[in-house]
Amino acid sequence: MPDLFGDPYWCWVTGENIPEDEMKNARFTSGWDCWVSKEGQEILEKSNKNGTINKNPEWVFIWKEWN
């Protein structure tokens, strides 16, 4: 699923492209105007549970936006 510039969507957390067939599980963050893949969401959730999310202000911002 290309964006307006012709590039595939990529995950803010993992830095990897999100394949078109996985976009249904991706989540958008309006704070960063970007997408987070299912894998990225799992990383955020795990980081929140173990307390390491506070080491990354961008992740904290996304987590607070969604929760």
PDBQT receptor file of N, H, CA, C and O in Angstrom, charges set to zero:
ATOM      1  N   MET A   1       0.862  -1.173   0.000  1.00  0.00    +0.000 N 
ATOM      2  CA  MET A   1       0.000   0.000   0.000  1.00  0.00    +0.000 C 
ATOM      3  C   MET A   1       0.910   1.239   0.000  1.00  0.00    +0.000 C 
ATOM      4  O   MET A   1       1.398   1.629   1.061  1.00  0.00    +0.000 OA
ATOM      5  N   PRO A   2       1.143   1.848  -1.127  1.00  0.00    +0.000 N 
ATOM      6  CA  PRO A   2       2.047   3.009  -1.173  1.00  0.00    +0.000 C 
ATOM      7  C   PRO A   2       1.415   4.257  -0.578  1.00  0.00    +0.000 C 
ATOM      8  O   PRO A   2       0.197   4.434  -0.611  1.00  0.00    +0.000 OA
ATOM      9  N   ASP A   3       2.269   5.120  -0.032  1.00  0.00    +0.000 N 
ATOM     10  H   ASP A   3       3.259   4.976  -0.005  1.00  0.00    +0.000 HD
ATOM     11  CA  ASP A   3       1.753   6.386   0.478  1.00  0.00    +0.000 C 
ATOM     12  C   ASP A   3       1.765   7.425  -0.641  1.00  0.00    +0.000 C 
ATOM     13  O   ASP A   3       1.993   7.076  -1.799  1.00  0.00    +0.000 OA
ATOM     14  N   LEU A   4       1.524   8.686  -0.318  1.00  0.00    +0.000 N 
ATOM     15  H   LEU A   4       1.339   8.970   0.622  1.00  0.00    +0.000 HD
ATOM     16  CA  LEU A   4       1.429   9.727  -1.333  1.00  0.00    +0.000 C 
ATOM     17  C   LEU A   4       2.721   9.928  -2.108  1.00  0.00    +0.000 C 
ATOM     18  O   LEU A   4       2.701  10.448  -3.224  1.00  0.00    +0.000 OA
ATOM     19  N   PHE A   5       3.842   9.522  -1.529  1.00  0.00    +0.000 N 
ATOM     20  H   PHE A   5       3.858   9.100  -0.623  1.00  0.00    +0.000 HD
ATOM     21  CA  PHE A   5       5.133   9.714  -2.170  1.00  0.00    +0.000 C 
ATOM     22  C   PHE A   5       5.618   8.459  -2.879  1.00  0.00    +0.000 C 
ATOM     23  O   PHE A   5       6.725   8.445  -3.418  1.00  0.00    +0.000 OA
ATOM     24  N   GLY A   6       4.815   7.414  -2.889  1.00  0.00    +0.000 N 
ATOM     25  H   GLY A   6       3.916   7.425  -2.451  1.00  0.00    +0.000 HD
ATOM     26  CA  GLY A   6       5.169   6.192  -3.576  1.00  0.00    +0.000 C 
ATOM     27  C   GLY A   6       6.004   5.219  -2.759  1.00  0.00    +0.000 C 
ATOM     28  O   GLY A   6       6.398   4.173  -3.274  1.00  0.00    +0.000 OA
ATOM     29  N   ASP A   7       6.283   5.533  -1.504  1.00  0.00    +0.000 N 
ATOM     30  H   ASP A   7       5.963   6.383  -1.085  1.00  0.00    +0.000 HD
ATOM     31  CA  ASP A   7       7.048   4.629  -0.656  1.00  0.00    +0.000 C 
ATOM     32  C   ASP A   7       6.097   3.779   0.170  1.00  0.00    +0.000 C 
ATOM     33  O   ASP A   7       5.003   4.231   0.508  1.00  0.00    +0.000 OA
ATOM     34  N   PRO A   8       6.495   2.553   0.500  1.00  0.00    +0.000 N 
ATOM     35  CA  PRO A   8       5.642   1.746   1.381  1.00  0.00    +0.000 C 
ATOM     36  C   PRO A   8       5.610   2.356   2.777  1.00  0.00    +0.000 C 
ATOM     37  O   PRO A   8       6.506   3.106   3.164  1.00  0.00    +0.000 OA
ATOM     38  N   TYR A   9       4.585   2.028   3.508  1.00  0.00    +0.000 N 
ATOM     39  H   TYR A   9       3.857   1.418   3.194  1.00  0.00    +0.000 HD
ATOM     40  CA  TYR A   9       4.506   2.489   4.894  1.00  0.00    +0.000 C 
ATOM     41  C   TYR A   9       5.582   1.786   5.706  1.00  0.00    +0.000 C 
ATOM     42  O   TYR A   9       5.939   0.644   5.419  1.00  0.00    +0.000 OA
ATOM     43  N   TRP A  10       6.091   2.465   6.710  1.00  0.00    +0.000 N 
ATOM     44  H   TRP A  10       5.801   3.393   6.943  1.00  0.00    +0.000 HD
ATOM     45  CA  TRP A  10       7.102   1.867   7.575  1.00  0.00    +0.000 C 
ATOM     46  C   TRP A  10       6.703   2.085   9.011  1.00  0.00    +0.000 C 
ATOM     47  O   TRP A  10       5.953   3.005   9.336  1.00  0.00    +0.000 OA
ATOM     48  N   CYS A  11       7.217   1.221   9.869  1.00  0.00    +0.000 N 
ATOM     49  H   CYS A  11       7.826   0.473   9.604  1.00  0.00    +0.000 HD
ATOM     50  CA  CYS A  11       6.895   1.250  11.296  1.00  0.00    +0.000 C 
ATOM     51  C   CYS A  11       7.845   2.190  12.017  1.00  0.00    +0.000 C 
ATOM     52  O   CYS A  11       9.063   2.087  11.873  1.00  0.00    +0.000 OA
ATOM     53  N   TRP A  12       7.291   3.095  12.785  1.00  0.00    +0.000 N 
ATOM     54  H   TRP A  12       6.301   3.179  12.902  1.00  0.00    +0.000 HD
ATOM     55  CA  TRP A  12       8.087   4.056  13.556  1.00  0.00    +0.000 C 
ATOM     56  C   TRP A  12       8.946   3.342  14.605  1.00  0.00    +0.000 C 
ATOM     57  O   TRP A  12      10.059   3.782  14.895  1.00  0.00    +0.000 OA
ATOM     58  N   VAL A  13       8.447   2.265  15.163  1.00  0.00    +0.000 N 
ATOM     59  H   VAL A  13       7.543   1.908  14.928  1.00  0.00    +0.000 HD
ATOM     60  CA  VAL A  13       9.143   1.565  16.245  1.00  0.00    +0.000 C 
ATOM     61  C   VAL A  13      10.240   0.648  15.709  1.00  0.00    +0.000 C 
ATOM     62  O   VAL A  13      11.369   0.687  16.198  1.00  0.00    +0.000 OA
ATOM     63  N   THR A  14       9.924  -0.174  14.712  1.00  0.00    +0.000 N 
ATOM     64  H   THR A  14       9.007  -0.206  14.314  1.00  0.00    +0.000 HD
ATOM     65  CA  THR A  14      10.898  -1.148  14.214  1.00  0.00    +0.000 C 
ATOM     66  C   THR A  14      11.764  -0.584  13.092  1.00  0.00    +0.000 C 
ATOM     67  O   THR A  14      12.871  -1.068  12.855  1.00  0.00    +0.000 OA
ATOM     68  N   GLY A  15      11.264   0.434  12.405  1.00  0.00    +0.000 N 
ATOM     69  H   GLY A  15      10.364   0.828  12.598  1.00  0.00    +0.000 HD
ATOM     70  CA  GLY A  15      11.990   0.991  11.264  1.00  0.00    +0.000 C 
ATOM     71  C   GLY A  15      11.864   0.164  10.002  1.00  0.00    +0.000 C 
ATOM     72  O   GLY A  15      12.524   0.453   9.003  1.00  0.00    +0.000 OA
ATOM     73  N   GLU A  16      11.030  -0.856  10.031  1.00  0.00    +0.000 N 
ATOM     74  H   GLU A  16      10.494  -1.091  10.842  1.00  0.00    +0.000 HD
ATOM     75  CA  GLU A  16      10.864  -1.742   8.888  1.00  0.00    +0.000 C 
ATOM     76  C   GLU A  16       9.604  -1.385   8.104  1.00  0.00    +0.000 C 
ATOM     77  O   GLU A  16       8.645  -0.842   8.653  1.00  0.00    +0.000 OA
ATOM     78  N   ASN A  17       9.625  -1.703   6.805  1.00  0.00    +0.000 N 
ATOM     79  H   ASN A  17      10.404  -2.145   6.359  1.00  0.00    +0.000 HD
ATOM     80  CA  ASN A  17       8.442  -1.508   5.976  1.00  0.00    +0.000 C 
ATOM     81  C   ASN A  17       7.323  -2.420   6.465  1.00  0.00    +0.000 C 
ATOM     82  O   ASN A  17       7.569  -3.532   6.933  1.00  0.00    +0.000 OA
ATOM     83  N   ILE A  18       6.100  -1.935   6.351  1.00  0.00    +0.000 N 
ATOM     84  H   ILE A  18       5.900  -1.032   5.972  1.00  0.00    +0.000 HD
ATOM     85  CA  ILE A  18       4.936  -2.729   6.726  1.00  0.00    +0.000 C 
ATOM     86  C   ILE A  18       4.306  -3.228   5.430  1.00  0.00    +0.000 C 
ATOM     87  O   ILE A  18       3.796  -2.424   4.650  1.00  0.00    +0.000 OA
ATOM     88  N   PRO A  19       4.329  -4.533   5.186  1.00  0.00    +0.000 N 
ATOM     89  CA  PRO A  19       3.720  -5.075   3.963  1.00  0.00    +0.000 C 
ATOM     90  C   PRO A  19       2.224  -4.752   3.902  1.00  0.00    +0.000 C 
ATOM     91  O   PRO A  19       1.556  -4.629   4.928  1.00  0.00    +0.000 OA
ATOM     92  N   GLU A  20       1.727  -4.620   2.697  1.00  0.00    +0.000 N 
ATOM     93  H   GLU A  20       2.269  -4.720   1.863  1.00  0.00    +0.000 HD
ATOM     94  CA  GLU A  20       0.327  -4.249   2.493  1.00  0.00    +0.000 C 
ATOM     95  C   GLU A  20      -0.628  -5.184   3.223  1.00  0.00    +0.000 C 
ATOM     96  O   GLU A  20      -1.618  -4.733   3.799  1.00  0.00    +0.000 OA
ATOM     97  N   ASP A  21      -0.342  -6.476   3.202  1.00  0.00    +0.000 N 
ATOM     98  H   ASP A  21       0.462  -6.842   2.734  1.00  0.00    +0.000 HD
ATOM     99  CA  ASP A  21      -1.252  -7.426   3.849  1.00  0.00    +0.000 C 
ATOM    100  C   ASP A  21      -1.207  -7.359   5.375  1.00  0.00    +0.000 C 
ATOM    101  O   ASP A  21      -2.028  -7.993   6.038  1.00  0.00    +0.000 OA
ATOM    102  N   GLU A  22      -0.268  -6.607   5.944  1.00  0.00    +0.000 N 
ATOM    103  H   GLU A  22       0.400  -6.092   5.406  1.00  0.00    +0.000 HD
ATOM    104  CA  GLU A  22      -0.189  -6.447   7.392  1.00  0.00    +0.000 C 
ATOM    105  C   GLU A  22      -0.697  -5.083   7.860  1.00  0.00    +0.000 C 
ATOM    106  O   GLU A  22      -0.755  -4.815   9.060  1.00  0.00    +0.000 OA
ATOM    107  N   MET A  23      -1.064  -4.225   6.910  1.00  0.00    +0.000 N 
ATOM    108  H   MET A  23      -1.017  -4.443   5.935  1.00  0.00    +0.000 HD
ATOM    109  CA  MET A  23      -1.545  -2.889   7.275  1.00  0.00    +0.000 C 
ATOM    110  C   MET A  23      -2.841  -2.933   8.082  1.00  0.00    +0.000 C 
ATOM    111  O   MET A  23      -3.128  -2.005   8.838  1.00  0.00    +0.000 OA
ATOM    112  N   LYS A  24      -3.619  -3.991   7.933  1.00  0.00    +0.000 N 
ATOM    113  H   LYS A  24      -3.386  -4.746   7.319  1.00  0.00    +0.000 HD
ATOM    114  CA  LYS A  24      -4.879  -4.093   8.697  1.00  0.00    +0.000 C 
ATOM    115  C   LYS A  24      -4.622  -4.195  10.199  1.00  0.00    +0.000 C 
ATOM    116  O   LYS A  24      -5.500  -3.888  11.005  1.00  0.00    +0.000 OA
ATOM    117  N   ASN A  25      -3.412  -4.629  10.573  1.00  0.00    +0.000 N 
ATOM    118  H   ASN A  25      -2.698  -4.879   9.918  1.00  0.00    +0.000 HD
ATOM    119  CA  ASN A  25      -3.047  -4.751  11.983  1.00  0.00    +0.000 C 
ATOM    120  C   ASN A  25      -2.199  -3.587  12.472  1.00  0.00    +0.000 C 
ATOM    121  O   ASN A  25      -1.916  -3.481  13.666  1.00  0.00    +0.000 OA
ATOM    122  N   ALA A  26      -1.792  -2.716  11.557  1.00  0.00    +0.000 N 
ATOM    123  H   ALA A  26      -2.022  -2.802  10.588  1.00  0.00    +0.000 HD
ATOM    124  CA  ALA A  26      -0.975  -1.561  11.934  1.00  0.00    +0.000 C 
ATOM    125  C   ALA A  26      -1.856  -0.507  12.598  1.00  0.00    +0.000 C 
ATOM    126  O   ALA A  26      -3.072  -0.475  12.415  1.00  0.00    +0.000 OA
ATOM    127  N   ARG A  27      -1.216   0.332  13.357  1.00  0.00    +0.000 N 
ATOM    128  H   ARG A  27      -0.228   0.306  13.507  1.00  0.00    +0.000 HD
ATOM    129  CA  ARG A  27      -1.937   1.384  14.073  1.00  0.00    +0.000 C 
ATOM    130  C   ARG A  27      -1.280   2.727  13.773  1.00  0.00    +0.000 C 
ATOM    131  O   ARG A  27      -0.054   2.830  13.718  1.00  0.00    +0.000 OA
ATOM    132  N   PHE A  28      -2.103   3.749  13.581  1.00  0.00    +0.000 N 
ATOM    133  H   PHE A  28      -3.099   3.665  13.626  1.00  0.00    +0.000 HD
ATOM    134  CA  PHE A  28      -1.605   5.077  13.241  1.00  0.00    +0.000 C 
ATOM    135  C   PHE A  28      -1.432   5.911  14.498  1.00  0.00    +0.000 C 
ATOM    136  O   PHE A  28      -2.248   5.838  15.417  1.00  0.00    +0.000 OA
ATOM    137  N   THR A  29      -0.377   6.696  14.538  1.00  0.00    +0.000 N 
ATOM    138  H   THR A  29       0.286   6.755  13.792  1.00  0.00    +0.000 HD
ATOM    139  CA  THR A  29      -0.193   7.655  15.620  1.00  0.00    +0.000 C 
ATOM    140  C   THR A  29      -0.204   9.053  15.030  1.00  0.00    +0.000 C 
ATOM    141  O   THR A  29       0.672   9.416  14.245  1.00  0.00    +0.000 OA
ATOM    142  N   SER A  30      -1.193   9.825  15.412  1.00  0.00    +0.000 N 
ATOM    143  H   SER A  30      -1.904   9.531  16.050  1.00  0.00    +0.000 HD
ATOM    144  CA  SER A  30      -1.314  11.178  14.851  1.00  0.00    +0.000 C 
ATOM    145  C   SER A  30      -0.262  12.110  15.440  1.00  0.00    +0.000 C 
ATOM    146  O   SER A  30       0.087  13.117  14.824  1.00  0.00    +0.000 OA
ATOM    147  N   GLY A  31       0.244  11.788  16.620  1.00  0.00    +0.000 N 
ATOM    148  H   GLY A  31      -0.040  10.970  17.121  1.00  0.00    +0.000 HD
ATOM    149  CA  GLY A  31       1.279  12.614  17.242  1.00  0.00    +0.000 C 
ATOM    150  C   GLY A  31       2.563  12.645  16.431  1.00  0.00    +0.000 C 
ATOM    151  O   GLY A  31       3.253  13.663  16.385  1.00  0.00    +0.000 OA
ATOM    152  N   TRP A  32       2.879  11.530  15.794  1.00  0.00    +0.000 N 
ATOM    153  H   TRP A  32       2.319  10.702  15.832  1.00  0.00    +0.000 HD
ATOM    154  CA  TRP A  32       4.084  11.438  14.964  1.00  0.00    +0.000 C 
ATOM    155  C   TRP A  32       3.736  11.319  13.492  1.00  0.00    +0.000 C 
ATOM    156  O   TRP A  32       4.625  11.282  12.642  1.00  0.00    +0.000 OA
ATOM    157  N   ASP A  33       2.429  11.259  13.181  1.00  0.00    +0.000 N 
ATOM    158  H   ASP A  33       1.706  11.289  13.872  1.00  0.00    +0.000 HD
ATOM    159  CA  ASP A  33       1.971  11.140  11.796  1.00  0.00    +0.000 C 
ATOM    160  C   ASP A  33       2.648   9.956  11.113  1.00  0.00    +0.000 C 
ATOM    161  O   ASP A  33       3.233  10.085  10.038  1.00  0.00    +0.000 OA
ATOM    162  N   CYS A  34       2.552   8.796  11.768  1.00  0.00    +0.000 N 
ATOM    163  H   CYS A  34       2.077   8.691  12.641  1.00  0.00    +0.000 HD
ATOM    164  CA  CYS A  34       3.201   7.606  11.225  1.00  0.00    +0.000 C 
ATOM    165  C   CYS A  34       2.453   6.348  11.672  1.00  0.00    +0.000 C 
ATOM    166  O   CYS A  34       1.483   6.412  12.428  1.00  0.00    +0.000 OA
ATOM    167  N   TRP A  35       2.926   5.221  11.187  1.00  0.00    +0.000 N 
ATOM    168  H   TRP A  35       3.714   5.169  10.573  1.00  0.00    +0.000 HD
ATOM    169  CA  TRP A  35       2.319   3.937  11.472  1.00  0.00    +0.000 C 
ATOM    170  C   TRP A  35       3.199   3.116  12.405  1.00  0.00    +0.000 C 
ATOM    171  O   TRP A  35       4.419   3.277  12.436  1.00  0.00    +0.000 OA
ATOM    172  N   VAL A  36       2.557   2.232  13.165  1.00  0.00    +0.000 N 
ATOM    173  H   VAL A  36       1.565   2.101  13.140  1.00  0.00    +0.000 HD
ATOM    174  CA  VAL A  36       3.265   1.271  14.001  1.00  0.00    +0.000 C 
ATOM    175  C   VAL A  36       2.701  -0.111  13.656  1.00  0.00    +0.000 C 
ATOM    176  O   VAL A  36       1.497  -0.343  13.757  1.00  0.00    +0.000 OA
ATOM    177  N   SER A  37       3.584  -1.018  13.251  1.00  0.00    +0.000 N 
ATOM    178  H   SER A  37       4.562  -0.829  13.170  1.00  0.00    +0.000 HD
ATOM    179  CA  SER A  37       3.178  -2.371  12.879  1.00  0.00    +0.000 C 
ATOM    180  C   SER A  37       2.720  -3.154  14.111  1.00  0.00    +0.000 C 
ATOM    181  O   SER A  37       2.883  -2.702  15.244  1.00  0.00    +0.000 OA
ATOM    182  N   LYS A  38       2.150  -4.324  13.872  1.00  0.00    +0.000 N 
ATOM    183  H   LYS A  38       2.018  -4.691  12.951  1.00  0.00    +0.000 HD
ATOM    184  CA  LYS A  38       1.755  -5.208  14.968  1.00  0.00    +0.000 C 
ATOM    185  C   LYS A  38       2.976  -5.542  15.818  1.00  0.00    +0.000 C 
ATOM    186  O   LYS A  38       2.898  -5.532  17.047  1.00  0.00    +0.000 OA
ATOM    187  N   GLU A  39       4.099  -5.836  15.174  1.00  0.00    +0.000 N 
ATOM    188  H   GLU A  39       4.162  -5.844  14.176  1.00  0.00    +0.000 HD
ATOM    189  CA  GLU A  39       5.333  -6.119  15.907  1.00  0.00    +0.000 C 
ATOM    190  C   GLU A  39       5.757  -4.910  16.742  1.00  0.00    +0.000 C 
ATOM    191  O   GLU A  39       6.170  -5.064  17.891  1.00  0.00    +0.000 OA
ATOM    192  N   GLY A  40       5.656  -3.723  16.173  1.00  0.00    +0.000 N 
ATOM    193  H   GLY A  40       5.320  -3.598  15.240  1.00  0.00    +0.000 HD
ATOM    194  CA  GLY A  40       5.994  -2.498  16.903  1.00  0.00    +0.000 C 
ATOM    195  C   GLY A  40       5.086  -2.275  18.095  1.00  0.00    +0.000 C 
ATOM    196  O   GLY A  40       5.538  -1.841  19.154  1.00  0.00    +0.000 OA
ATOM    197  N   GLN A  41       3.802  -2.572  17.925  1.00  0.00    +0.000 N 
ATOM    198  H   GLN A  41       3.435  -2.925  17.064  1.00  0.00    +0.000 HD
ATOM    199  CA  GLN A  41       2.857  -2.441  19.031  1.00  0.00    +0.000 C 
ATOM    200  C   GLN A  41       3.208  -3.401  20.163  1.00  0.00    +0.000 C 
ATOM    201  O   GLN A  41       3.106  -3.051  21.339  1.00  0.00    +0.000 OA
ATOM    202  N   GLU A  42       3.625  -4.621  19.796  1.00  0.00    +0.000 N 
ATOM    203  H   GLU A  42       3.707  -4.905  18.841  1.00  0.00    +0.000 HD
ATOM    204  CA  GLU A  42       4.015  -5.605  20.803  1.00  0.00    +0.000 C 
ATOM    205  C   GLU A  42       5.273  -5.152  21.547  1.00  0.00    +0.000 C 
ATOM    206  O   GLU A  42       5.397  -5.375  22.751  1.00  0.00    +0.000 OA
ATOM    207  N   ILE A  43       6.198  -4.522  20.836  1.00  0.00    +0.000 N 
ATOM    208  H   ILE A  43       6.098  -4.341  19.858  1.00  0.00    +0.000 HD
ATOM    209  CA  ILE A  43       7.407  -3.994  21.459  1.00  0.00    +0.000 C 
ATOM    210  C   ILE A  43       7.044  -2.892  22.454  1.00  0.00    +0.000 C 
ATOM    211  O   ILE A  43       7.574  -2.856  23.564  1.00  0.00    +0.000 OA
ATOM    212  N   LEU A  44       6.140  -1.994  22.055  1.00  0.00    +0.000 N 
ATOM    213  H   LEU A  44       5.709  -2.024  21.153  1.00  0.00    +0.000 HD
ATOM    214  CA  LEU A  44       5.704  -0.928  22.957  1.00  0.00    +0.000 C 
ATOM    215  C   LEU A  44       5.041  -1.500  24.205  1.00  0.00    +0.000 C 
ATOM    216  O   LEU A  44       5.316  -1.062  25.322  1.00  0.00    +0.000 OA
ATOM    217  N   GLU A  45       4.172  -2.475  24.004  1.00  0.00    +0.000 N 
ATOM    218  H   GLU A  45       3.949  -2.830  23.096  1.00  0.00    +0.000 HD
ATOM    219  CA  GLU A  45       3.472  -3.069  25.146  1.00  0.00    +0.000 C 
ATOM    220  C   GLU A  45       4.453  -3.748  26.102  1.00  0.00    +0.000 C 
ATOM    221  O   GLU A  45       4.355  -3.581  27.317  1.00  0.00    +0.000 OA
ATOM    222  N   LYS A  46       5.395  -4.509  25.553  1.00  0.00    +0.000 N 
ATOM    223  H   LYS A  46       5.474  -4.645  24.566  1.00  0.00    +0.000 HD
ATOM    224  CA  LYS A  46       6.393  -5.180  26.385  1.00  0.00    +0.000 C 
ATOM    225  C   LYS A  46       7.256  -4.151  27.129  1.00  0.00    +0.000 C 
ATOM    226  O   LYS A  46       7.553  -4.321  28.311  1.00  0.00    +0.000 OA
ATOM    227  N   SER A  47       7.652  -3.090  26.430  1.00  0.00    +0.000 N 
ATOM    228  H   SER A  47       7.410  -2.951  25.469  1.00  0.00    +0.000 HD
ATOM    229  CA  SER A  47       8.471  -2.044  27.045  1.00  0.00    +0.000 C 
ATOM    230  C   SER A  47       7.713  -1.334  28.161  1.00  0.00    +0.000 C 
ATOM    231  O   SER A  47       8.295  -0.971  29.183  1.00  0.00    +0.000 OA
ATOM    232  N   ASN A  48       6.420  -1.139  27.960  1.00  0.00    +0.000 N 
ATOM    233  H   ASN A  48       5.947  -1.434  27.129  1.00  0.00    +0.000 HD
ATOM    234  CA  ASN A  48       5.613  -0.515  29.008  1.00  0.00    +0.000 C 
ATOM    235  C   ASN A  48       5.524  -1.420  30.228  1.00  0.00    +0.000 C 
ATOM    236  O   ASN A  48       5.632  -0.956  31.363  1.00  0.00    +0.000 OA
ATOM    237  N   LYS A  49       5.325  -2.712  29.991  1.00  0.00    +0.000 N 
ATOM    238  H   LYS A  49       5.237  -3.090  29.069  1.00  0.00    +0.000 HD
ATOM    239  CA  LYS A  49       5.190  -3.655  31.104  1.00  0.00    +0.000 C 
ATOM    240  C   LYS A  49       6.469  -3.778  31.918  1.00  0.00    +0.000 C 
ATOM    241  O   LYS A  49       6.420  -3.896  33.143  1.00  0.00    +0.000 OA
ATOM    242  N   ASN A  50       7.626  -3.752  31.237  1.00  0.00    +0.000 N 
ATOM    243  H   ASN A  50       7.666  -3.656  30.243  1.00  0.00    +0.000 HD
ATOM    244  CA  ASN A  50       8.873  -3.946  31.979  1.00  0.00    +0.000 C 
ATOM    245  C   ASN A  50       9.547  -2.632  32.384  1.00  0.00    +0.000 C 
ATOM    246  O   ASN A  50      10.625  -2.644  32.979  1.00  0.00    +0.000 OA
ATOM    247  N   GLY A  51       8.911  -1.495  32.060  1.00  0.00    +0.000 N 
ATOM    248  H   GLY A  51       8.036  -1.485  31.576  1.00  0.00    +0.000 HD
ATOM    249  CA  GLY A  51       9.392  -0.200  32.510  1.00  0.00    +0.000 C 
ATOM    250  C   GLY A  51      10.469   0.449  31.666  1.00  0.00    +0.000 C 
ATOM    251  O   GLY A  51      10.930   1.544  31.988  1.00  0.00    +0.000 OA
ATOM    252  N   THR A  52      10.880  -0.209  30.588  1.00  0.00    +0.000 N 
ATOM    253  H   THR A  52      10.506  -1.099  30.327  1.00  0.00    +0.000 HD
ATOM    254  CA  THR A  52      11.946   0.367  29.754  1.00  0.00    +0.000 C 
ATOM    255  C   THR A  52      11.418   1.396  28.758  1.00  0.00    +0.000 C 
ATOM    256  O   THR A  52      12.208   2.070  28.098  1.00  0.00    +0.000 OA
ATOM    257  N   ILE A  53      10.108   1.526  28.638  1.00  0.00    +0.000 N 
ATOM    258  H   ILE A  53       9.466   0.978  29.174  1.00  0.00    +0.000 HD
ATOM    259  CA  ILE A  53       9.537   2.490  27.689  1.00  0.00    +0.000 C 
ATOM    260  C   ILE A  53       9.976   3.916  28.010  1.00  0.00    +0.000 C 
ATOM    261  O   ILE A  53      10.074   4.754  27.113  1.00  0.00    +0.000 OA
ATOM    262  N   ASN A  54      10.239   4.191  29.285  1.00  0.00    +0.000 N 
ATOM    263  H   ASN A  54      10.160   3.511  30.013  1.00  0.00    +0.000 HD
ATOM    264  CA  ASN A  54      10.623   5.538  29.703  1.00  0.00    +0.000 C 
ATOM    265  C   ASN A  54      11.977   5.975  29.154  1.00  0.00    +0.000 C 
ATOM    266  O   ASN A  54      12.323   7.155  29.222  1.00  0.00    +0.000 OA
ATOM    267  N   LYS A  55      12.734   5.047  28.619  1.00  0.00    +0.000 N 
ATOM    268  H   LYS A  55      12.453   4.088  28.563  1.00  0.00    +0.000 HD
ATOM    269  CA  LYS A  55      14.029   5.377  28.019  1.00  0.00    +0.000 C 
ATOM    270  C   LYS A  55      13.877   5.980  26.627  1.00  0.00    +0.000 C 
ATOM    271  O   LYS A  55      14.840   6.510  26.072  1.00  0.00    +0.000 OA
ATOM    272  N   ASN A  56      12.670   5.902  26.059  1.00  0.00    +0.000 N 
ATOM    273  H   ASN A  56      11.888   5.472  26.510  1.00  0.00    +0.000 HD
ATOM    274  CA  ASN A  56      12.430   6.404  24.710  1.00  0.00    +0.000 C 
ATOM    275  C   ASN A  56      11.225   7.350  24.727  1.00  0.00    +0.000 C 
ATOM    276  O   ASN A  56      10.084   6.888  24.732  1.00  0.00    +0.000 OA
ATOM    277  N   PRO A  57      11.460   8.667  24.737  1.00  0.00    +0.000 N 
ATOM    278  CA  PRO A  57      10.359   9.635  24.834  1.00  0.00    +0.000 C 
ATOM    279  C   PRO A  57       9.334   9.514  23.700  1.00  0.00    +0.000 C 
ATOM    280  O   PRO A  57       8.148   9.769  23.914  1.00  0.00    +0.000 OA
ATOM    281  N   GLU A  58       9.772   9.133  22.507  1.00  0.00    +0.000 N 
ATOM    282  H   GLU A  58      10.735   8.926  22.333  1.00  0.00    +0.000 HD
ATOM    283  CA  GLU A  58       8.831   8.977  21.396  1.00  0.00    +0.000 C 
ATOM    284  C   GLU A  58       7.857   7.840  21.678  1.00  0.00    +0.000 C 
ATOM    285  O   GLU A  58       6.660   7.960  21.416  1.00  0.00    +0.000 OA
ATOM    286  N   TRP A  59       8.374   6.736  22.213  1.00  0.00    +0.000 N 
ATOM    287  H   TRP A  59       9.346   6.639  22.426  1.00  0.00    +0.000 HD
ATOM    288  CA  TRP A  59       7.514   5.604  22.531  1.00  0.00    +0.000 C 
ATOM    289  C   TRP A  59       6.532   5.963  23.632  1.00  0.00    +0.000 C 
ATOM    290  O   TRP A  59       5.370   5.558  23.581  1.00  0.00    +0.000 OA
ATOM    291  N   VAL A  60       6.980   6.715  24.625  1.00  0.00    +0.000 N 
ATOM    292  H   VAL A  60       7.923   7.044  24.667  1.00  0.00    +0.000 HD
ATOM    293  CA  VAL A  60       6.095   7.156  25.709  1.00  0.00    +0.000 C 
ATOM    294  C   VAL A  60       4.961   8.001  25.132  1.00  0.00    +0.000 C 
ATOM    295  O   VAL A  60       3.801   7.835  25.511  1.00  0.00    +0.000 OA
ATOM    296  N   PHE A  61       5.295   8.893  24.228  1.00  0.00    +0.000 N 
ATOM    297  H   PHE A  61       6.237   9.029  23.920  1.00  0.00    +0.000 HD
ATOM    298  CA  PHE A  61       4.305   9.760  23.602  1.00  0.00    +0.000 C 
ATOM    299  C   PHE A  61       3.251   8.934  22.866  1.00  0.00    +0.000 C 
ATOM    300  O   PHE A  61       2.054   9.182  23.005  1.00  0.00    +0.000 OA
ATOM    301  N   ILE A  62       3.700   7.954  22.084  1.00  0.00    +0.000 N 
ATOM    302  H   ILE A  62       4.673   7.753  21.971  1.00  0.00    +0.000 HD
ATOM    303  CA  ILE A  62       2.770   7.095  21.344  1.00  0.00    +0.000 C 
ATOM    304  C   ILE A  62       1.915   6.298  22.316  1.00  0.00    +0.000 C 
ATOM    305  O   ILE A  62       0.700   6.210  22.141  1.00  0.00    +0.000 OA
ATOM    306  N   TRP A  63       2.532   5.716  23.338  1.00  0.00    +0.000 N 
ATOM    307  H   TRP A  63       3.519   5.786  23.480  1.00  0.00    +0.000 HD
ATOM    308  CA  TRP A  63       1.793   4.907  24.318  1.00  0.00    +0.000 C 
ATOM    309  C   TRP A  63       0.700   5.738  24.987  1.00  0.00    +0.000 C 
ATOM    310  O   TRP A  63      -0.430   5.274  25.137  1.00  0.00    +0.000 OA
ATOM    311  N   LYS A  64       1.029   6.947  25.382  1.00  0.00    +0.000 N 
ATOM    312  H   LYS A  64       1.946   7.324  25.259  1.00  0.00    +0.000 HD
ATOM    313  CA  LYS A  64       0.048   7.812  26.039  1.00  0.00    +0.000 C 
ATOM    314  C   LYS A  64      -1.071   8.214  25.080  1.00  0.00    +0.000 C 
ATOM    315  O   LYS A  64      -2.220   8.365  25.494  1.00  0.00    +0.000 OA
ATOM    316  N   GLU A  65      -0.743   8.383  23.815  1.00  0.00    +0.000 N 
ATOM    317  H   GLU A  65       0.191   8.260  23.479  1.00  0.00    +0.000 HD
ATOM    318  CA  GLU A  65      -1.772   8.731  22.834  1.00  0.00    +0.000 C 
ATOM    319  C   GLU A  65      -2.795   7.612  22.715  1.00  0.00    +0.000 C 
ATOM    320  O   GLU A  65      -3.986   7.884  22.565  1.00  0.00    +0.000 OA
ATOM    321  N   TRP A  66      -2.365   6.383  22.777  1.00  0.00    +0.000 N 
ATOM    322  H   TRP A  66      -1.397   6.162  22.898  1.00  0.00    +0.000 HD
ATOM    323  CA  TRP A  66      -3.245   5.229  22.580  1.00  0.00    +0.000 C 
ATOM    324  C   TRP A  66      -3.939   4.758  23.855  1.00  0.00    +0.000 C 
ATOM    325  O   TRP A  66      -4.939   4.042  23.785  1.00  0.00    +0.000 OA
ATOM    326  N   ASN A  67      -3.426   5.147  25.007  1.00  0.00    +0.000 N 
ATOM    327  H   ASN A  67      -2.614   5.729  25.064  1.00  0.00    +0.000 HD
ATOM    328  CA  ASN A  67      -3.971   4.582  26.257  1.00  0.00    +0.000 C 
ATOM    329  C   ASN A  67      -4.483   5.652  27.186  1.00  0.00    +0.000 C 
ATOM    330  O   ASN A  67      -4.970   5.344  28.274  1.00  0.00    +0.000 OA
TER     331      ASN A  67
